[in-house]
């Protein structure tokens, strides 16, 4: 018994076969086209269902990625701010007078920002000088992270989301190709069946006319 391996894309979506020889596919000139047509419609429905789900995933990722980027930029800014302050306060090579000048000239003002309460309401807040940030992880879950850990986590999440978006776009393009192939298969088999039925009807009419003439004679 021979087995065939179904060709799939890297995410496991099966490739739609192009039916080159319709007559051979349906089992000869007297084969039934209704079975293949139903299978084509079922395959089209599955492909379109996957396309709908992937379109929703793409939209979600395109909304999510800018938020991750903005969060990462903010956490990196806090990290650089603390690193700069730490470097300034830990310089042991300065004499007492220089230290006083540095402290007076480079002291950082408290960081003031705005945060969103809802879609149209924002409030102003003063951020504490801390080495910890809190990140929403989804599903109403928030966890605290040290700033360097938060930077690493956000970079990882951003890379994963961008790769996921790239794969989703590739899958959508691939699905549209398979949908086109199945639509072409459906149209070709349907048109072939219509032509076959018409030719059969014409042959039957011609045969009936010949019999009628023979009976008259």
Sine and cosine of phi, psi and omega as CSV:
sin_phi,cos_phi,sin_psi,cos_psi,sin_omega,cos_omega
0.00,0.00,0.76,-0.65,-0.02,-1.00
-1.00,-0.05,0.54,-0.84,0.05,-1.00
-0.83,-0.56,0.53,-0.85,0.03,-1.00
-0.87,-0.50,0.61,-0.79,0.03,-1.00
-0.99,-0.11,0.84,-0.55,-0.02,-1.00
-0.95,0.30,0.78,-0.62,0.00,-1.00
-0.96,0.27,0.71,-0.70,-0.02,-1.00
-0.70,-0.71,0.31,-0.95,0.08,-1.00
-0.99,0.10,0.08,-1.00,-0.08,-1.00
-0.85,0.53,-0.40,0.92,0.02,-1.00
-0.99,-0.13,0.20,0.98,0.14,-0.99
1.00,0.04,0.21,0.98,0.03,-1.00
-0.99,0.16,0.83,-0.56,-0.07,-1.00
-0.94,0.34,0.55,-0.83,0.04,-1.00
-0.99,0.11,0.67,-0.74,0.01,-1.00
-0.98,0.18,0.80,-0.60,0.01,-1.00
-0.98,0.22,0.67,-0.74,0.09,-1.00
-1.00,0.05,0.80,-0.61,-0.03,-1.00
-1.00,0.05,0.97,-0.22,-0.02,-1.00
-0.99,0.16,-0.69,0.72,-0.03,-1.00
-0.94,-0.35,0.99,-0.16,-0.09,-1.00
-0.92,0.40,-0.71,0.70,-0.05,-1.00
-0.87,0.50,-0.67,0.74,0.02,-1.00
-0.93,0.38,-0.58,0.82,-0.04,-1.00
-0.92,0.40,-0.61,0.79,-0.06,-1.00
-1.00,-0.04,-0.01,1.00,0.10,-1.00
0.99,-0.12,0.55,0.83,0.07,-1.00
0.97,-0.25,0.07,-1.00,-0.07,-1.00
-0.91,0.42,-0.35,0.94,0.00,-1.00
-0.96,-0.27,0.23,0.97,-0.02,-1.00
-0.94,0.34,0.26,-0.96,-0.03,-1.00
-1.00,-0.06,0.86,-0.51,-0.01,-1.00
-1.00,0.08,-0.24,0.97,-0.07,-1.00
-0.91,0.42,-0.63,0.78,0.01,-1.00
-0.88,0.48,-0.81,0.59,0.05,-1.00
-0.86,0.52,-0.64,0.76,0.01,-1.00
-0.88,0.47,-0.65,0.76,0.03,-1.00
-0.91,0.42,-0.66,0.76,0.03,-1.00
-0.90,0.43,-0.62,0.79,0.05,-1.00
-0.89,0.45,-0.68,0.73,0.00,-1.00
-0.91,0.42,-0.63,0.78,0.05,-1.00
-0.90,0.44,-0.69,0.73,0.01,-1.00
-0.90,0.44,-0.66,0.75,0.04,-1.00
-0.87,0.49,-0.67,0.74,0.00,-1.00
-0.88,0.47,-0.65,0.76,0.01,-1.00
-0.92,0.39,-0.69,0.72,0.02,-1.00
-0.88,0.47,-0.67,0.74,-0.02,-1.00
-0.93,0.36,-0.54,0.84,0.08,-1.00
-0.90,0.43,-0.70,0.71,0.05,-1.00
-0.90,0.44,-0.63,0.78,0.02,-1.00
-0.88,0.47,-0.67,0.74,0.02,-1.00
-0.89,0.46,-0.70,0.71,0.00,-1.00
-0.90,0.43,-0.67,0.74,-0.01,-1.00
-0.93,0.37,-0.55,0.84,0.06,-1.00
-0.90,0.44,-0.64,0.76,0.06,-1.00
-0.91,0.41,-0.64,0.76,0.04,-1.00
-0.90,0.44,-0.66,0.75,0.01,-1.00
-0.88,0.48,-0.71,0.70,0.00,-1.00
-0.88,0.48,-0.66,0.75,0.01,-1.00
-0.90,0.44,-0.67,0.75,0.02,-1.00
-0.92,0.39,-0.62,0.78,0.00,-1.00
-0.93,0.38,-0.42,0.91,0.12,-0.99
-0.99,0.14,-0.57,0.82,-0.11,-0.99
-0.97,0.22,-0.64,0.77,-0.11,-0.99
-0.88,0.48,-0.71,0.71,0.05,-1.00
-0.87,0.50,-0.57,0.82,0.04,-1.00
-0.91,0.41,-0.66,0.75,0.03,-1.00
-0.90,0.43,-0.66,0.75,0.00,-1.00
-0.88,0.48,-0.71,0.70,-0.01,-1.00
-0.90,0.43,-0.66,0.76,0.03,-1.00
-0.90,0.44,-0.69,0.73,0.02,-1.00
-0.88,0.47,-0.68,0.73,0.02,-1.00
-0.87,0.50,-0.65,0.76,0.00,-1.00
-0.92,0.39,-0.70,0.71,-0.02,-1.00
-0.92,0.39,-0.62,0.79,0.06,-1.00
-0.90,0.44,-0.61,0.79,0.05,-1.00
-0.89,0.46,-0.70,0.72,0.04,-1.00
-0.89,0.45,-0.62,0.78,0.02,-1.00
-0.90,0.44,-0.73,0.68,0.01,-1.00
-0.90,0.43,-0.59,0.80,0.01,-1.00
-0.90,0.43,-0.70,0.72,0.01,-1.00
-0.94,0.33,-0.62,0.79,0.03,-1.00
-0.89,0.46,-0.67,0.74,0.01,-1.00
-0.90,0.43,-0.65,0.76,0.01,-1.00
-0.93,0.38,-0.66,0.75,0.00,-1.00
-0.90,0.44,-0.65,0.76,-0.01,-1.00
-0.91,0.42,-0.63,0.78,-0.03,-1.00
-0.93,0.36,-0.64,0.77,-0.07,-1.00
-0.99,0.15,-0.25,0.97,-0.04,-1.00
-0.96,-0.27,0.26,0.96,0.00,-1.00
-0.98,0.17,0.95,-0.30,-0.07,-1.00
-1.00,0.08,-0.06,1.00,-0.07,-1.00
-1.00,0.00,-0.05,1.00,-0.05,-1.00
-1.00,0.03,0.61,-0.79,0.11,-0.99
-0.99,0.17,0.08,-1.00,-0.11,-0.99
-0.87,0.49,-0.66,0.75,-0.03,-1.00
-0.92,0.40,-0.68,0.74,0.02,-1.00
-0.91,0.42,-0.59,0.81,0.01,-1.00
-0.90,0.44,-0.64,0.77,0.03,-1.00
-0.90,0.43,-0.67,0.74,0.00,-1.00
-0.90,0.44,-0.67,0.74,-0.03,-1.00
-0.90,0.43,-0.68,0.73,-0.03,-1.00
-0.90,0.44,-0.62,0.79,-0.02,-1.00
-0.96,0.28,-0.61,0.79,-0.10,-0.99
-1.00,0.08,-0.46,0.89,-0.12,-0.99
-0.93,-0.37,0.09,1.00,0.02,-1.00
-0.88,0.47,0.71,-0.71,-0.09,-1.00
-1.00,-0.06,0.69,-0.72,0.07,-1.00
-0.95,0.31,0.43,-0.90,0.07,-1.00
-0.84,0.55,0.61,-0.79,-0.05,-1.00
-0.99,0.12,0.87,-0.50,0.01,-1.00
-0.95,-0.33,0.70,-0.72,-0.02,-1.00
-0.54,-0.84,0.05,-1.00,0.09,-1.00
-0.88,-0.47,0.53,-0.85,0.05,-1.00
-0.73,-0.69,0.45,-0.90,-0.14,-0.99
-1.00,0.08,0.81,-0.59,0.11,-0.99
-1.00,0.00,-0.66,0.75,0.16,-0.99
-0.46,-0.89,-0.25,-0.97,-0.14,-0.99
-0.88,0.48,-0.47,0.88,-0.08,-1.00
-0.83,-0.56,0.07,1.00,-0.08,-1.00
-0.83,-0.55,0.81,-0.59,0.01,-1.00
-0.82,-0.57,0.45,-0.89,0.04,-1.00
-0.77,-0.64,0.47,-0.88,0.02,-1.00
-1.00,-0.08,0.63,-0.78,-0.03,-1.00
-0.59,-0.81,0.47,-0.89,0.08,-1.00
-0.97,-0.26,0.84,-0.54,-0.07,-1.00
-0.99,0.12,0.70,-0.72,0.08,-1.00
-0.95,0.31,0.47,-0.88,0.09,-1.00
-0.98,0.17,0.99,-0.14,-0.10,-1.00
-0.68,-0.73,0.34,-0.94,0.04,-1.00
-0.98,-0.19,0.26,0.97,-0.07,-1.00
-0.81,-0.59,0.63,-0.77,0.12,-0.99
-0.79,-0.61,0.34,-0.94,0.02,-1.00
-0.90,-0.43,0.77,-0.64,-0.06,-1.00
-0.86,-0.51,0.70,-0.72,0.14,-0.99
-0.97,0.24,0.77,-0.64,0.02,-1.00
-0.96,-0.29,0.01,1.00,-0.04,-1.00
0.99,-0.14,0.26,-0.96,0.01,-1.00
0.83,0.56,0.61,0.79,0.02,-1.00
0.86,0.51,0.56,0.83,0.00,-1.00
-0.91,-0.41,0.79,-0.61,0.09,-1.00
-0.80,-0.60,0.71,-0.70,0.01,-1.00
-0.78,-0.62,0.47,-0.88,0.04,-1.00
-1.00,-0.06,0.60,-0.80,0.02,-1.00
-0.67,-0.74,0.54,-0.84,0.24,-0.97
-0.90,0.44,0.54,-0.84,-0.13,-0.99
-0.84,0.54,-0.72,0.70,0.04,-1.00
-0.87,0.49,-0.63,0.78,0.03,-1.00
-0.91,0.42,-0.61,0.79,0.01,-1.00
-0.91,0.42,-0.64,0.77,0.04,-1.00
-0.87,0.48,-0.72,0.70,0.00,-1.00
-0.89,0.46,-0.70,0.71,-0.01,-1.00
-0.88,0.47,-0.72,0.69,-0.04,-1.00
-0.91,0.41,-0.61,0.79,0.06,-1.00
-0.89,0.45,-0.66,0.75,0.02,-1.00
-0.90,0.43,-0.70,0.72,0.00,-1.00
-0.91,0.42,-0.61,0.79,0.01,-1.00
-0.92,0.40,-0.71,0.70,0.02,-1.00
-0.88,0.48,-0.67,0.74,0.00,-1.00
-0.91,0.42,-0.67,0.75,-0.01,-1.00
-0.92,0.39,-0.65,0.76,0.01,-1.00
-0.92,0.39,-0.64,0.77,0.05,-1.00
-0.91,0.41,-0.66,0.76,0.03,-1.00
-0.88,0.47,-0.66,0.75,0.03,-1.00
-0.90,0.43,-0.68,0.73,0.03,-1.00
-0.87,0.49,-0.70,0.71,0.02,-1.00
-0.91,0.42,-0.62,0.78,0.00,-1.00
-0.91,0.42,-0.67,0.74,0.03,-1.00
-0.90,0.44,-0.67,0.74,0.04,-1.00
-0.88,0.47,-0.67,0.74,0.00,-1.00
-0.91,0.42,-0.62,0.78,0.03,-1.00
-0.90,0.43,-0.68,0.73,0.06,-1.00
-0.88,0.47,-0.68,0.73,0.01,-1.00
-0.89,0.46,-0.69,0.72,0.00,-1.00
-0.89,0.46,-0.65,0.76,0.00,-1.00
-0.89,0.45,-0.59,0.81,0.07,-1.00
-0.90,0.43,-0.68,0.73,-0.02,-1.00
-0.93,0.37,-0.60,0.80,0.05,-1.00
-0.89,0.46,-0.67,0.75,0.02,-1.00
-0.89,0.46,-0.68,0.73,0.01,-1.00
-0.88,0.48,-0.71,0.71,-0.02,-1.00
-0.93,0.38,-0.58,0.82,0.07,-1.00
-0.91,0.41,-0.64,0.76,0.05,-1.00
-0.91,0.42,-0.70,0.71,0.05,-1.00
-0.84,0.54,-0.72,0.69,-0.02,-1.00
-0.88,0.48,-0.72,0.69,-0.03,-1.00
-0.90,0.43,-0.66,0.75,-0.04,-1.00
-0.92,0.39,-0.70,0.71,0.00,-1.00
-0.92,0.40,-0.66,0.75,0.01,-1.00
-0.89,0.46,-0.74,0.68,0.00,-1.00
-0.90,0.44,-0.63,0.78,0.03,-1.00
-0.89,0.46,-0.67,0.74,-0.02,-1.00
-0.92,0.38,-0.63,0.77,0.04,-1.00
-0.89,0.46,-0.70,0.72,0.01,-1.00
-0.89,0.45,-0.68,0.74,0.01,-1.00
-0.88,0.47,-0.68,0.73,0.00,-1.00
-0.91,0.42,-0.64,0.77,0.02,-1.00
-0.91,0.42,-0.71,0.70,0.01,-1.00
-0.90,0.45,-0.61,0.79,0.03,-1.00
-0.91,0.42,-0.66,0.75,0.01,-1.00
-0.90,0.43,-0.65,0.76,0.02,-1.00
-0.91,0.41,-0.62,0.78,0.04,-1.00
-0.90,0.43,-0.65,0.76,0.01,-1.00
-0.91,0.41,-0.64,0.77,0.03,-1.00
-0.91,0.42,-0.66,0.75,0.02,-1.00
-0.91,0.42,-0.65,0.76,0.03,-1.00
-0.91,0.42,-0.63,0.78,0.03,-1.00
-0.91,0.42,-0.64,0.77,0.02,-1.00
-0.91,0.42,-0.63,0.78,0.00,-1.00
-0.91,0.41,-0.65,0.76,0.02,-1.00
-0.91,0.41,-0.62,0.78,0.00,-1.00
-0.90,0.43,-0.66,0.75,0.01,-1.00
-0.91,0.41,-0.62,0.78,0.01,-1.00
-0.91,0.42,-0.65,0.76,0.02,-1.00
-0.91,0.41,-0.60,0.80,0.02,-1.00
-0.92,0.39,-0.60,0.80,-0.03,-1.00
-0.96,0.29,0.00,0.00,0.00,0.00
